[in-house]
Amino acid sequence: MRLKVKAFSHIYVEDAAREHPRALAILKRFPNSQVVFIDDYQNVFGRGRQDFWKQKASPKLILALKKDNFLYAGNDLLQGNQSPNFCYNALVLNCPYDCHYCYLQGMYAGANMVAFVNLEDYFEATNQAILSRSDPENPLHLAISYDTDLMALEGKLGYVSEWIAWARHRDDILMEIRTKSARGRFFKEMEPTTTARFAWTLSPEAISKRYESGAPGLSQRLRAINSAAKAGWRISICVDPILQLPGSDGLYKEFVELLSKELPWENIERVELGVFRVGSTFFKRMLKRQDTDLLQYPYEHDKNAVSYKREERERLVEGVLQPLLKNISKEKIFVWT
């Protein structure tokens, strides 16, 4: 997926990051952008009175140094939290895509993007987490692309390649790279490794077109998955969030039938299913969005989270789960309930 034409017309650089080799390399990829030096990235990223959705039309890039909190533990709203030794990091804040259901629009004040350039500090923190992981019989399960889509930014940042190179010869880490991207060439050009697994989020084509603005369509993602499988990469699939919409039962039925035919099931080692859910505080901010009907459903508010009622959640998941069992064993399917 190409970045929007107006994206990154300005790049803000923290003074502490201005001489960092990774920051200098990124700036070379944007010769036409105006560079502005700043004291602290939060002076731009976290300032008040920003309009998240207006900024989405022309986001700016901020290059900064991450100072602490290089890793985060999982929580009850995250799928991967079901895996041993799960944690995630935030290499980039905000995402080039604009999915209407995404919690990021309620998490951050604006839509500008922050890329932390000091990956070496993340590597060191990850080393420490590997040594102290609670279950030493299993590798550290590290998600490196939760708060963005790193693959969509790979041509501009190159972070996925760097992480793969760093972890390639280890046996104590499994990196998960979640994505909606369609960069099939990447998998042909880079040698696969067992330490990285790419997890594609898939939605019915009609939902992708309507609610996943800027992201490649379903057919493009399926081609990328098949390219990755042919090249020997580890693959998982996320049908998450499953949405309750008019006619969605038939929509998901056709969707799963398509996946049954088009996915390389012999290469898929994990499937994750989940319905729409978001923290209550984030959801309250998301309601300010004016260009979508998705957020107006009568959701249930329970335990600081917003989702469908339990009966609806179970019905939505079962509608996808049962037909999937024709393609993959139940032991490989993980459900957020």
Phi and psi restraints in degrees (value plus and minus 20) as a CYANA .aco file:
   2 ARG   PHI    -104.3   -64.3
   2 ARG   PSI     124.3   164.3
   3 LEU   PHI     -85.9   -45.9
   3 LEU   PSI     133.1   173.1
   4 LYS   PHI     -78.9   -38.9
   4 LYS   PSI     131.2   171.2
   5 VAL   PHI     -75.8   -35.8
   5 VAL   PSI     -59.3   -19.3
   6 LYS   PHI    -107.7   -67.7
   6 LYS   PSI     -22.8    17.2
   7 ALA   PHI     -85.6   -45.6
   7 ALA   PSI     118.3   158.3
   8 PHE   PHI      42.5    82.5
   8 PHE   PSI      17.3    57.3
   9 SER   PHI     -84.2   -44.2
   9 SER   PSI     -47.5    -7.5
  10 HIS   PHI    -144.2  -104.2
  10 HIS   PSI     119.1   159.1
  11 ILE   PHI    -143.4  -103.4
  11 ILE   PSI     100.9   140.9
  12 TYR   PHI    -115.6   -75.6
  12 TYR   PSI     114.1   154.1
  13 VAL   PHI    -146.0  -106.0
  13 VAL   PSI     103.9   143.9
  14 GLU   PHI     -82.0   -42.0
  14 GLU   PSI     122.4   162.4
  15 ASP   PHI     -75.5   -35.5
  15 ASP   PSI     -57.8   -17.8
  16 ALA   PHI     -87.7   -47.7
  16 ALA   PSI     -39.3     0.7
  17 ALA   PHI    -124.7   -84.7
  17 ALA   PSI     -24.1    15.9
  18 ARG   PHI     -85.4   -45.4
  18 ARG   PSI     -45.0    -5.0
  19 GLU   PHI    -125.1   -85.1
  19 GLU   PSI     -15.8    24.2
  20 HIS   PHI     -87.2   -47.2
  20 HIS   PSI     112.4   152.4
  21 PRO   PHI     -75.5   -35.5
  21 PRO   PSI     -55.6   -15.6
  22 ARG   PHI     -91.3   -51.3
  22 ARG   PSI     -57.7   -17.7
  23 ALA   PHI     -83.9   -43.9
  23 ALA   PSI     -62.8   -22.8
  24 LEU   PHI     -84.0   -44.0
  24 LEU   PSI     -58.4   -18.4
  25 ALA   PHI     -86.6   -46.6
  25 ALA   PSI     -59.4   -19.4
  26 ILE   PHI     -86.5   -46.5
  26 ILE   PSI     -62.2   -22.2
  27 LEU   PHI     -81.1   -41.1
  27 LEU   PSI     -53.3   -13.3
  28 LYS   PHI     -83.6   -43.6
  28 LYS   PSI     -44.1    -4.1
  29 ARG   PHI    -101.9   -61.9
  29 ARG   PSI     -25.6    14.4
  30 PHE   PHI    -148.6  -108.6
  30 PHE   PSI      44.2    84.2
  31 PRO   PHI     -85.2   -45.2
  31 PRO   PSI     -40.1    -0.1
  32 ASN   PHI    -118.4   -78.4
  32 ASN   PSI     -20.4    19.6
  33 SER   PHI    -102.4   -62.4
  33 SER   PSI     126.6   166.6
  34 GLN   PHI    -104.8   -64.8
  34 GLN   PSI     106.6   146.6
  35 VAL   PHI    -118.3   -78.3
  35 VAL   PSI     110.6   150.6
  36 VAL   PHI    -146.6  -106.6
  36 VAL   PSI     106.7   146.7
  37 PHE   PHI    -111.2   -71.2
  37 PHE   PSI     119.1   159.1
  38 ILE   PHI    -155.5  -115.5
  38 ILE   PSI     141.1   181.1
  39 ASP   PHI     -94.6   -54.6
  39 ASP   PSI     -65.3   -25.3
  40 ASP   PHI    -165.6  -125.6
  40 ASP   PSI     115.4   155.4
  41 TYR   PHI     -81.9   -41.9
  41 TYR   PSI     -47.3    -7.3
  42 GLN   PHI     -88.3   -48.3
  42 GLN   PSI     -41.0    -1.0
  43 ASN   PHI     -84.0   -44.0
  43 ASN   PSI     -44.7    -4.7
  44 VAL   PHI    -123.3   -83.3
  44 VAL   PSI     -70.3   -30.3
  45 PHE   PHI     -89.5   -49.5
  45 PHE   PSI     -59.6   -19.6
  46 GLY   PHI    -122.9   -82.9
  46 GLY   PSI     -10.2    29.8
  47 ARG   PHI     -89.0   -49.0
  47 ARG   PSI     138.8   178.8
  48 GLY   PHI     -99.5   -59.5
  48 GLY   PSI     152.3   192.3
  49 ARG   PHI      39.0    79.0
  49 ARG   PSI      18.2    58.2
  50 GLN   PHI    -116.5   -76.5
  50 GLN   PSI     132.4   172.4
  51 ASP   PHI    -130.3   -90.3
  51 ASP   PSI      83.4   123.4
  52 PHE   PHI     -74.1   -34.1
  52 PHE   PSI     -69.2   -29.2
  53 TRP   PHI     -96.2   -56.2
  53 TRP   PSI     -49.5    -9.5
  54 LYS   PHI     -88.2   -48.2
  54 LYS   PSI     -58.1   -18.1
  55 GLN   PHI     -87.3   -47.3
  55 GLN   PSI     -45.5    -5.5
  56 LYS   PHI     -79.7   -39.7
  56 LYS   PSI     -46.2    -6.2
  57 ALA   PHI     -91.3   -51.3
  57 ALA   PSI     -43.5    -3.5
  58 SER   PHI    -174.4  -134.4
  58 SER   PSI      48.3    88.3
  59 PRO   PHI     -89.1   -49.1
  59 PRO   PSI     130.0   170.0
  60 LYS   PHI    -125.1   -85.1
  60 LYS   PSI     135.1   175.1
  61 LEU   PHI    -123.9   -83.9
  61 LEU   PSI     118.4   158.4
  62 ILE   PHI    -142.5  -102.5
  62 ILE   PSI     105.5   145.5
  63 LEU   PHI    -122.7   -82.7
  63 LEU   PSI     106.2   146.2
  64 ALA   PHI    -166.1  -126.1
  64 ALA   PSI     150.1   190.1
  65 LEU   PHI    -122.5   -82.5
  65 LEU   PSI     110.3   150.3
  66 LYS   PHI     -99.2   -59.2
  66 LYS   PSI     110.8   150.8
  67 LYS   PHI    -122.5   -82.5
  67 LYS   PSI     -45.7    -5.7
  68 ASP   PHI    -180.6  -140.6
  68 ASP   PSI    -199.0  -159.0
  69 ASN   PHI      32.0    72.0
  69 ASN   PSI      39.0    79.0
  70 PHE   PHI     -98.2   -58.2
  70 PHE   PSI     -38.6     1.4
  71 LEU   PHI    -155.8  -115.8
  71 LEU   PSI     128.8   168.8
  72 TYR   PHI    -147.1  -107.1
  72 TYR   PSI     124.0   164.0
  73 ALA   PHI     -97.1   -57.1
  73 ALA   PSI     139.7   179.7
  74 GLY   PHI     -92.1   -52.1
  74 GLY   PSI     151.0   191.0
  75 ASN   PHI    -160.8  -120.8
  75 ASN   PSI     157.6   197.6
  76 ASP   PHI     -87.7   -47.7
  76 ASP   PSI     -35.0     5.0
  77 LEU   PHI    -112.3   -72.3
  77 LEU   PSI     -26.2    13.8
  78 LEU   PHI    -117.9   -77.9
  78 LEU   PSI     114.8   154.8
  79 GLN   PHI     -82.9   -42.9
  79 GLN   PSI     -71.4   -31.4
  80 GLY   PHI     -81.8   -41.8
  80 GLY   PSI     -32.9     7.1
  81 ASN   PHI     -80.0   -40.0
  81 ASN   PSI     -34.3     5.7
  82 GLN   PHI     -96.1   -56.1
  82 GLN   PSI     -33.3     6.7
  83 SER   PHI    -108.7   -68.7
  83 SER   PSI     129.1   169.1
  84 PRO   PHI     -82.1   -42.1
  84 PRO   PSI     125.3   165.3
  85 ASN   PHI      38.5    78.5
  85 ASN   PSI      12.2    52.2
  86 PHE   PHI     -96.1   -56.1
  86 PHE   PSI     119.3   159.3
  87 CYS   PHI    -176.5  -136.5
  87 CYS   PSI     150.4   190.4
  88 TYR   PHI    -164.7  -124.7
  88 TYR   PSI     142.1   182.1
  89 ASN   PHI    -145.6  -105.6
  89 ASN   PSI     154.9   194.9
  90 ALA   PHI    -150.1  -110.1
  90 ALA   PSI      70.3   110.3
  91 LEU   PHI     -99.7   -59.7
  91 LEU   PSI     -51.4   -11.4
  92 VAL   PHI    -155.8  -115.8
  92 VAL   PSI     116.9   156.9
  93 LEU   PHI    -120.9   -80.9
  93 LEU   PSI     109.4   149.4
  94 ASN   PHI      61.2   101.2
  94 ASN   PSI     145.8   185.8
  95 CYS   PHI    -151.8  -111.8
  95 CYS   PSI     126.7   166.7
  96 PRO   PHI     -90.8   -50.8
  96 PRO   PSI     -39.5     0.5
  97 TYR   PHI    -107.2   -67.2
  97 TYR   PSI     148.0   188.0
  98 ASP   PHI    -155.9  -115.9
  98 ASP   PSI      48.3    88.3
  99 CYS   PHI     -96.4   -56.4
  99 CYS   PSI     110.5   150.5
 100 HIS   PHI     -84.2   -44.2
 100 HIS   PSI     -44.8    -4.8
 101 TYR   PHI    -112.9   -72.9
 101 TYR   PSI     -19.7    20.3
 102 CYS   PHI     -93.5   -53.5
 102 CYS   PSI     114.6   154.6
 103 TYR   PHI     -88.2   -48.2
 103 TYR   PSI     -38.6     1.4
 104 LEU   PHI     -81.1   -41.1
 104 LEU   PSI     -51.8   -11.8
 105 GLN   PHI     -90.6   -50.6
 105 GLN   PSI     -32.6     7.4
 106 GLY   PHI    -126.0   -86.0
 106 GLY   PSI     -30.2     9.8
 107 MET   PHI    -108.4   -68.4
 107 MET   PSI     -57.8   -17.8
 108 TYR   PHI    -134.0   -94.0
 108 TYR   PSI     133.9   173.9
 109 ALA   PHI     -90.3   -50.3
 109 ALA   PSI     -52.9   -12.9
 110 GLY   PHI    -160.7  -120.7
 110 GLY   PSI     157.1   197.1
 111 ALA   PHI    -120.9   -80.9
 111 ALA   PSI     -16.7    23.3
 112 ASN   PHI     -81.4   -41.4
 112 ASN   PSI     135.7   175.7
 113 MET   PHI    -131.8   -91.8
 113 MET   PSI     119.7   159.7
 114 VAL   PHI    -132.7   -92.7
 114 VAL   PSI     107.5   147.5
 115 ALA   PHI    -133.9   -93.9
 115 ALA   PSI      97.6   137.6
 116 PHE   PHI    -102.6   -62.6
 116 PHE   PSI     105.5   145.5
 117 VAL   PHI    -114.0   -74.0
 117 VAL   PSI     -32.1     7.9
 118 ASN   PHI    -108.1   -68.1
 118 ASN   PSI      45.7    85.7
 119 LEU   PHI     -82.5   -42.5
 119 LEU   PSI     -48.0    -8.0
 120 GLU   PHI     -79.8   -39.8
 120 GLU   PSI     -52.3   -12.3
 121 ASP   PHI     -91.9   -51.9
 121 ASP   PSI     -54.7   -14.7
 122 TYR   PHI     -84.6   -44.6
 122 TYR   PSI     -61.7   -21.7
 123 PHE   PHI     -80.5   -40.5
 123 PHE   PSI     -62.9   -22.9
 124 GLU   PHI     -85.6   -45.6
 124 GLU   PSI     -62.7   -22.7
 125 ALA   PHI     -83.3   -43.3
 125 ALA   PSI     -56.4   -16.4
 126 THR   PHI     -88.0   -48.0
 126 THR   PSI     -59.3   -19.3
 127 ASN   PHI     -77.1   -37.1
 127 ASN   PSI     -64.3   -24.3
 128 GLN   PHI     -84.7   -44.7
 128 GLN   PSI     -59.0   -19.0
 129 ALA   PHI     -86.6   -46.6
 129 ALA   PSI     -56.1   -16.1
 130 ILE   PHI     -83.0   -43.0
 130 ILE   PSI     -64.3   -24.3
 131 LEU   PHI     -86.6   -46.6
 131 LEU   PSI     -50.7   -10.7
 132 SER   PHI    -125.8   -85.8
 132 SER   PSI      -8.4    31.6
 133 ARG   PHI     -81.2   -41.2
 133 ARG   PSI     125.7   165.7
 134 SER   PHI     -89.4   -49.4
 134 SER   PSI     -50.0   -10.0
 135 ASP   PHI    -139.0   -99.0
 135 ASP   PSI      70.6   110.6
 136 PRO   PHI     -88.6   -48.6
 136 PRO   PSI     -31.1     8.9
 137 GLU   PHI     -96.4   -56.4
 137 GLU   PSI     -37.2     2.8
 138 ASN   PHI    -139.8   -99.8
 138 ASN   PSI     131.2   171.2
 139 PRO   PHI     -90.7   -50.7
 139 PRO   PSI     141.1   181.1
 140 LEU   PHI     -85.1   -45.1
 140 LEU   PSI     108.4   148.4
 141 HIS   PHI    -119.5   -79.5
 141 HIS   PSI      82.3   122.3
 142 LEU   PHI    -131.6   -91.6
 142 LEU   PSI      98.5   138.5
 143 ALA   PHI    -110.7   -70.7
 143 ALA   PSI     100.3   140.3
 144 ILE   PHI    -124.8   -84.8
 144 ILE   PSI     -14.9    25.1
 145 SER   PHI    -161.1  -121.1
 145 SER   PSI      30.4    70.4
 146 TYR   PHI    -107.2   -67.2
 146 TYR   PSI     -63.0   -23.0
 147 ASP   PHI    -115.7   -75.7
 147 ASP   PSI      -1.5    38.5
 148 THR   PHI    -187.4  -147.4
 148 THR   PSI    -195.2  -155.2
 149 ASP   PHI    -140.4  -100.4
 149 ASP   PSI      75.7   115.7
 150 LEU   PHI     -83.4   -43.4
 150 LEU   PSI     -52.5   -12.5
 151 MET   PHI     -86.8   -46.8
 151 MET   PSI     -52.9   -12.9
 152 ALA   PHI     -87.0   -47.0
 152 ALA   PSI     -42.2    -2.2
 153 LEU   PHI    -123.9   -83.9
 153 LEU   PSI     -16.6    23.4
 154 GLU   PHI     -79.5   -39.5
 154 GLU   PSI     -58.0   -18.0
 155 GLY   PHI     -87.1   -47.1
 155 GLY   PSI     -39.2     0.8
 156 LYS   PHI    -124.1   -84.1
 156 LYS   PSI     -51.2   -11.2
 157 LEU   PHI    -131.4   -91.4
 157 LEU   PSI     -59.3   -19.3
 158 GLY   PHI      54.6    94.6
 158 GLY   PSI      -1.7    38.3
 159 TYR   PHI     -89.4   -49.4
 159 TYR   PSI     -56.4   -16.4
 160 VAL   PHI     -82.0   -42.0
 160 VAL   PSI     -64.5   -24.5
 161 SER   PHI     -81.4   -41.4
 161 SER   PSI     -59.9   -19.9
 162 GLU   PHI     -85.7   -45.7
 162 GLU   PSI     -61.9   -21.9
 163 TRP   PHI     -87.4   -47.4
 163 TRP   PSI     -59.4   -19.4
 164 ILE   PHI     -83.7   -43.7
 164 ILE   PSI     -62.4   -22.4
 165 ALA   PHI     -82.5   -42.5
 165 ALA   PSI     -59.8   -19.8
 166 TRP   PHI     -86.9   -46.9
 166 TRP   PSI     -57.6   -17.6
 167 ALA   PHI    -118.6   -78.6
 167 ALA   PSI     -23.4    16.6
 168 ARG   PHI     -73.7   -33.7
 168 ARG   PSI     -63.5   -23.5
 169 HIS   PHI    -121.7   -81.7
 169 HIS   PSI      -0.6    39.4
 170 ARG   PHI    -118.1   -78.1
 170 ARG   PSI     139.4   179.4
 171 ASP   PHI    -143.2  -103.2
 171 ASP   PSI      -8.5    31.5
 172 ASP   PHI    -134.2   -94.2
 172 ASP   PSI      -4.8    35.2
 173 ILE   PHI    -166.5  -126.5
 173 ILE   PSI     122.9   162.9
 174 LEU   PHI    -145.2  -105.2
 174 LEU   PSI      92.3   132.3
 175 MET   PHI    -110.9   -70.9
 175 MET   PSI     115.2   155.2
 176 GLU   PHI    -131.3   -91.3
 176 GLU   PSI     108.7   148.7
 177 ILE   PHI    -136.2   -96.2
 177 ILE   PSI      82.8   122.8
 178 ARG   PHI    -102.1   -62.1
 178 ARG   PSI     122.4   162.4
 179 THR   PHI    -180.7  -140.7
 179 THR   PSI     137.8   177.8
 180 LYS   PHI    -137.8   -97.8
 180 LYS   PSI      -8.0    32.0
 181 SER   PHI     -96.9   -56.9
 181 SER   PSI     153.2   193.2
 182 ALA   PHI    -153.5  -113.5
 182 ALA   PSI      19.3    59.3
 183 ARG   PHI    -103.0   -63.0
 183 ARG   PSI      49.5    89.5
 184 GLY   PHI     -80.0   -40.0
 184 GLY   PSI     -54.8   -14.8
 185 ARG   PHI     -82.3   -42.3
 185 ARG   PSI     -53.6   -13.6
 186 PHE   PHI     -72.6   -32.6
 186 PHE   PSI     -63.0   -23.0
 187 PHE   PHI     -96.4   -56.4
 187 PHE   PSI     -42.7    -2.7
 188 LYS   PHI     -99.3   -59.3
 188 LYS   PSI     -50.3   -10.3
 189 GLU   PHI    -111.6   -71.6
 189 GLU   PSI     -41.7    -1.7
 190 MET   PHI    -128.7   -88.7
 190 MET   PSI     117.4   157.4
 191 GLU   PHI     -87.9   -47.9
 191 GLU   PSI     110.5   150.5
 192 PRO   PHI     -87.7   -47.7
 192 PRO   PSI     139.3   179.3
 193 THR   PHI    -164.1  -124.1
 193 THR   PSI     130.0   170.0
 194 THR   PHI     -97.6   -57.6
 194 THR   PSI     -29.5    10.5
 195 THR   PHI    -107.2   -67.2
 195 THR   PSI     -21.6    18.4
 196 ALA   PHI    -148.8  -108.8
 196 ALA   PSI     117.3   157.3
 197 ARG   PHI    -149.3  -109.3
 197 ARG   PSI     108.9   148.9
 198 PHE   PHI    -114.6   -74.6
 198 PHE   PSI     108.8   148.8
 199 ALA   PHI    -136.5   -96.5
 199 ALA   PSI      86.1   126.1
 200 TRP   PHI    -107.4   -67.4
 200 TRP   PSI     110.5   150.5
 201 THR   PHI    -107.0   -67.0
 201 THR   PSI     106.2   146.2
 202 LEU   PHI    -142.1  -102.1
 202 LEU   PSI     122.0   162.0
 203 SER   PHI    -157.3  -117.3
 203 SER   PSI     136.8   176.8
 204 PRO   PHI     -74.4   -34.4
 204 PRO   PSI     127.3   167.3
 205 GLU   PHI     -74.9   -34.9
 205 GLU   PSI     -61.2   -21.2
 206 ALA   PHI     -84.2   -44.2
 206 ALA   PSI     -57.2   -17.2
 207 ILE   PHI     -91.1   -51.1
 207 ILE   PSI     -61.3   -21.3
 208 SER   PHI     -79.0   -39.0
 208 SER   PSI     -66.2   -26.2
 209 LYS   PHI     -84.6   -44.6
 209 LYS   PSI     -57.0   -17.0
 210 ARG   PHI    -107.0   -67.0
 210 ARG   PSI     -55.6   -15.6
 211 TYR   PHI    -141.7  -101.7
 211 TYR   PSI     -21.4    18.6
 212 GLU   PHI    -141.0  -101.0
 212 GLU   PSI      45.7    85.7
 213 SER   PHI     -79.6   -39.6
 213 SER   PSI     110.6   150.6
 214 GLY   PHI      67.7   107.7
 214 GLY   PSI     -35.9     4.1
 215 ALA   PHI    -104.5   -64.5
 215 ALA   PSI     130.6   170.6
 216 PRO   PHI     -80.4   -40.4
 216 PRO   PSI     132.8   172.8
 217 GLY   PHI     -93.8   -53.8
 217 GLY   PSI     152.4   192.4
 218 LEU   PHI     -78.6   -38.6
 218 LEU   PSI     -65.2   -25.2
 219 SER   PHI     -82.0   -42.0
 219 SER   PSI     -57.1   -17.1
 220 GLN   PHI     -86.6   -46.6
 220 GLN   PSI     -61.5   -21.5
 221 ARG   PHI     -85.2   -45.2
 221 ARG   PSI     -59.9   -19.9
 222 LEU   PHI     -82.8   -42.8
 222 LEU   PSI     -58.8   -18.8
 223 ARG   PHI     -84.0   -44.0
 223 ARG   PSI     -60.7   -20.7
 224 ALA   PHI     -84.5   -44.5
 224 ALA   PSI     -60.5   -20.5
 225 ILE   PHI     -81.6   -41.6
 225 ILE   PSI     -65.2   -25.2
 226 ASN   PHI     -86.4   -46.4
 226 ASN   PSI     -54.0   -14.0
 227 SER   PHI     -84.5   -44.5
 227 SER   PSI     -63.1   -23.1
 228 ALA   PHI     -85.0   -45.0
 228 ALA   PSI     -62.2   -22.2
 229 ALA   PHI     -83.8   -43.8
 229 ALA   PSI     -63.1   -23.1
 230 LYS   PHI     -82.8   -42.8
 230 LYS   PSI     -53.3   -13.3
 231 ALA   PHI    -101.3   -61.3
 231 ALA   PSI     -31.4     8.6
 232 GLY   PHI      79.8   119.8
 232 GLY   PSI      -3.6    36.4
 233 TRP   PHI    -101.6   -61.6
 233 TRP   PSI     132.3   172.3
 234 ARG   PHI     -94.9   -54.9
 234 ARG   PSI     120.6   160.6
 235 ILE   PHI    -158.2  -118.2
 235 ILE   PSI     120.6   160.6
 236 SER   PHI    -154.9  -114.9
 236 SER   PSI     145.1   185.1
 237 ILE   PHI    -146.5  -106.5
 237 ILE   PSI     118.8   158.8
 238 CYS   PHI    -141.5  -101.5
 238 CYS   PSI      96.8   136.8
 239 VAL   PHI    -122.5   -82.5
 239 VAL   PSI      67.8   107.8
 240 ASP   PHI    -184.2  -144.2
 240 ASP   PSI      96.1   136.1
 241 PRO   PHI    -112.6   -72.6
 241 PRO   PSI     124.1   164.1
 242 ILE   PHI     -99.2   -59.2
 242 ILE   PSI     110.9   150.9
 243 LEU   PHI    -132.1   -92.1
 243 LEU   PSI     122.9   162.9
 244 GLN   PHI    -111.4   -71.4
 244 GLN   PSI      90.5   130.5
 245 LEU   PHI    -158.3  -118.3
 245 LEU   PSI     141.5   181.5
 246 PRO   PHI     -76.4   -36.4
 246 PRO   PSI     103.9   143.9
 247 GLY   PHI      57.1    97.1
 247 GLY   PSI      -8.0    32.0
 248 SER   PHI     -88.9   -48.9
 248 SER   PSI     -46.1    -6.1
 249 ASP   PHI     -80.9   -40.9
 249 ASP   PSI     -68.4   -28.4
 250 GLY   PHI     -87.5   -47.5
 250 GLY   PSI     -55.2   -15.2
 251 LEU   PHI     -82.1   -42.1
 251 LEU   PSI     -66.4   -26.4
 252 TYR   PHI     -93.5   -53.5
 252 TYR   PSI     -49.2    -9.2
 253 LYS   PHI     -82.6   -42.6
 253 LYS   PSI     -67.9   -27.9
 254 GLU   PHI     -84.5   -44.5
 254 GLU   PSI     -57.3   -17.3
 255 PHE   PHI     -81.1   -41.1
 255 PHE   PSI     -69.1   -29.1
 256 VAL   PHI     -87.0   -47.0
 256 VAL   PSI     -55.5   -15.5
 257 GLU   PHI     -81.4   -41.4
 257 GLU   PSI     -60.1   -20.1
 258 LEU   PHI     -85.5   -45.5
 258 LEU   PSI     -64.7   -24.7
 259 LEU   PHI     -80.8   -40.8
 259 LEU   PSI     -57.9   -17.9
 260 SER   PHI     -78.5   -38.5
 260 SER   PSI     -54.9   -14.9
 261 LYS   PHI    -106.2   -66.2
 261 LYS   PSI     -53.7   -13.7
 262 GLU   PHI    -121.1   -81.1
 262 GLU   PSI     -40.2    -0.2
 263 LEU   PHI    -107.2   -67.2
 263 LEU   PSI     125.5   165.5
 264 PRO   PHI    -102.0   -62.0
 264 PRO   PSI      57.3    97.3
 265 TRP   PHI     -79.0   -39.0
 265 TRP   PSI     -49.8    -9.8
 266 GLU   PHI     -86.9   -46.9
 266 GLU   PSI     -36.6     3.4
 267 ASN   PHI    -122.8   -82.8
 267 ASN   PSI     -25.0    15.0
 268 ILE   PHI    -114.0   -74.0
 268 ILE   PSI     100.4   140.4
 269 GLU   PHI    -120.8   -80.8
 269 GLU   PSI     -26.4    13.6
 270 ARG   PHI    -180.8  -140.8
 270 ARG   PSI     120.3   160.3
 271 VAL   PHI    -148.3  -108.3
 271 VAL   PSI     111.6   151.6
 272 GLU   PHI    -135.6   -95.6
 272 GLU   PSI     112.8   152.8
 273 LEU   PHI    -140.8  -100.8
 273 LEU   PSI     120.6   160.6
 274 GLY   PHI    -184.5  -144.5
 274 GLY   PSI     137.4   177.4
 275 VAL   PHI    -122.4   -82.4
 275 VAL   PSI     152.5   192.5
 276 PHE   PHI     -78.1   -38.1
 276 PHE   PSI     109.2   149.2
 277 ARG   PHI    -176.6  -136.6
 277 ARG   PSI     128.2   168.2
 278 VAL   PHI    -179.3  -139.3
 278 VAL   PSI     132.3   172.3
 279 GLY   PHI     -82.8   -42.8
 279 GLY   PSI     126.7   166.7
 280 SER   PHI     -79.8   -39.8
 280 SER   PSI     -62.0   -22.0
 281 THR   PHI     -83.2   -43.2
 281 THR   PSI     -64.4   -24.4
 282 PHE   PHI     -83.6   -43.6
 282 PHE   PSI     -61.8   -21.8
 283 PHE   PHI     -82.1   -42.1
 283 PHE   PSI     -58.8   -18.8
 284 LYS   PHI     -79.2   -39.2
 284 LYS   PSI     -60.1   -20.1
 285 ARG   PHI     -93.2   -53.2
 285 ARG   PSI     -55.5   -15.5
 286 MET   PHI     -82.6   -42.6
 286 MET   PSI     -48.3    -8.3
 287 LEU   PHI     -84.0   -44.0
 287 LEU   PSI     -34.0     6.0
 288 LYS   PHI     -92.4   -52.4
 288 LYS   PSI     -34.1     5.9
 289 ARG   PHI     -86.5   -46.5
 289 ARG   PSI     112.4   152.4
 290 GLN   PHI    -124.0   -84.0
 290 GLN   PSI     -32.9     7.1
 291 ASP   PHI    -122.9   -82.9
 291 ASP   PSI       1.8    41.8
 292 THR   PHI    -163.3  -123.3
 292 THR   PSI     129.6   169.6
 293 ASP   PHI    -120.3   -80.3
 293 ASP   PSI     -23.9    16.1
 294 LEU   PHI     -83.7   -43.7
 294 LEU   PSI     -51.8   -11.8
 295 LEU   PHI    -108.6   -68.6
 295 LEU   PSI     -21.6    18.4
 296 GLN   PHI    -113.1   -73.1
 296 GLN   PSI     -16.7    23.3
 297 TYR   PHI     -85.5   -45.5
 297 TYR   PSI     128.6   168.6
 298 PRO   PHI     -95.9   -55.9
 298 PRO   PSI      54.7    94.7
 299 TYR   PHI     -89.9   -49.9
 299 TYR   PSI     142.6   182.6
 300 GLU   PHI    -114.1   -74.1
 300 GLU   PSI     113.0   153.0
 301 HIS   PHI    -124.3   -84.3
 301 HIS   PSI      96.1   136.1
 302 ASP   PHI    -171.0  -131.0
 302 ASP   PSI     108.8   148.8
 303 LYS   PHI      34.4    74.4
 303 LYS   PSI      28.6    68.6
 304 ASN   PHI      42.2    82.2
 304 ASN   PSI       4.3    44.3
 305 ALA   PHI    -157.1  -117.1
 305 ALA   PSI     134.5   174.5
 306 VAL   PHI    -139.8   -99.8
 306 VAL   PSI     107.9   147.9
 307 SER   PHI    -180.9  -140.9
 307 SER   PSI    -189.3  -149.3
 308 TYR   PHI    -100.5   -60.5
 308 TYR   PSI     144.4   184.4
 309 LYS   PHI     -85.3   -45.3
 309 LYS   PSI     135.2   175.2
 310 ARG   PHI     -73.0   -33.0
 310 ARG   PSI     -63.7   -23.7
 311 GLU   PHI     -82.0   -42.0
 311 GLU   PSI     -59.3   -19.3
 312 GLU   PHI     -87.7   -47.7
 312 GLU   PSI     -62.1   -22.1
 313 ARG   PHI     -78.8   -38.8
 313 ARG   PSI     -66.8   -26.8
 314 GLU   PHI     -85.0   -45.0
 314 GLU   PSI     -59.9   -19.9
 315 ARG   PHI     -86.2   -46.2
 315 ARG   PSI     -63.5   -23.5
 316 LEU   PHI     -82.4   -42.4
 316 LEU   PSI     -64.3   -24.3
 317 VAL   PHI     -87.1   -47.1
 317 VAL   PSI     -64.3   -24.3
 318 GLU   PHI     -81.5   -41.5
 318 GLU   PSI     -54.8   -14.8
 319 GLY   PHI     -83.0   -43.0
 319 GLY   PSI     -43.8    -3.8
 320 VAL   PHI    -119.8   -79.8
 320 VAL   PSI     -58.6   -18.6
 321 LEU   PHI     -82.4   -42.4
 321 LEU   PSI     -71.3   -31.3
 322 GLN   PHI     -79.7   -39.7
 322 GLN   PSI     -68.7   -28.7
 323 PRO   PHI     -87.6   -47.6
 323 PRO   PSI     -45.3    -5.3
 324 LEU   PHI     -87.0   -47.0
 324 LEU   PSI     -45.9    -5.9
 325 LEU   PHI     -85.1   -45.1
 325 LEU   PSI     -32.1     7.9
 326 LYS   PHI     -94.1   -54.1
 326 LYS   PSI     -37.2     2.8
 327 ASN   PHI    -132.7   -92.7
 327 ASN   PSI     -46.3    -6.3
 328 ILE   PHI    -169.2  -129.2
 328 ILE   PSI     127.0   167.0
 329 SER   PHI     -90.3   -50.3
 329 SER   PSI     132.5   172.5
 330 LYS   PHI     -82.1   -42.1
 330 LYS   PSI     -48.7    -8.7
 331 GLU   PHI     -84.2   -44.2
 331 GLU   PSI     -40.0     0.0
 332 LYS   PHI    -117.7   -77.7
 332 LYS   PSI     -16.7    23.3
 333 ILE   PHI    -127.7   -87.7
 333 ILE   PSI     107.6   147.6
 334 PHE   PHI    -139.3   -99.3
 334 PHE   PSI     109.5   149.5
 335 VAL   PHI    -138.6   -98.6
 335 VAL   PSI     109.7   149.7
 336 TRP   PHI    -107.3   -67.3
 336 TRP   PSI     103.6   143.6
